[in-house]
């Protein structure tokens, strides 16, 4: 398992983005987390 903490942010210049762009980016990040957990579940049982 590769540990990937403290990586540079993929989200630069948030102050220039609309609320819609920011919330879409947050939602996409949340999907990544859920998929990673789903993939790891067999190893946790």
VMD Tcl script that draws the C-alpha trace (Angstrom):
set ca {
  {0.00 0.00 0.00}
  {1.37 3.37 -0.98}
  {0.83 6.15 1.52}
  {-0.09 9.40 -0.16}
  {-0.34 12.13 2.45}
  {0.65 15.74 2.29}
  {0.53 15.92 -1.48}
  {0.26 19.30 -3.20}
  {-3.32 20.34 -3.74}
  {-4.85 19.63 -7.12}
  {-7.14 22.59 -6.54}
  {-5.37 25.83 -7.23}
  {-6.84 29.32 -7.36}
  {-10.07 28.48 -5.59}
  {-10.76 32.19 -5.19}
  {-11.24 32.41 -8.96}
  {-13.73 29.53 -9.14}
  {-17.48 29.67 -8.87}
  {-19.37 27.99 -6.05}
  {-20.63 25.46 -8.60}
  {-17.07 24.57 -9.65}
  {-15.91 24.24 -6.06}
  {-18.82 22.08 -4.93}
  {-18.44 19.86 -8.03}
  {-14.75 19.40 -7.19}
  {-15.61 18.52 -3.58}
  {-18.20 16.01 -4.78}
  {-15.69 14.40 -7.15}
  {-13.13 14.09 -4.33}
  {-15.78 12.45 -2.14}
  {-16.46 9.90 -4.90}
  {-12.77 8.99 -5.00}
  {-12.79 8.28 -1.27}
  {-15.92 6.12 -1.47}
  {-14.52 4.08 -4.36}
  {-11.20 3.55 -2.56}
  {-13.01 2.30 0.53}
  {-15.19 0.00 -1.56}
  {-12.09 -1.45 -3.20}
  {-10.43 -2.04 0.19}
  {-13.43 -3.63 1.93}
  {-12.51 -7.23 1.03}
  {-9.14 -6.78 2.72}
  {-10.82 -5.49 5.88}
  {-13.06 -8.51 6.37}
}
mol new
graphics top color blue
foreach p $ca { graphics top sphere $p radius 0.5 }
foreach p [lrange $ca 0 end-1] q [lrange $ca 1 end] { graphics top cylinder $p $q radius 0.2 }
display resetview
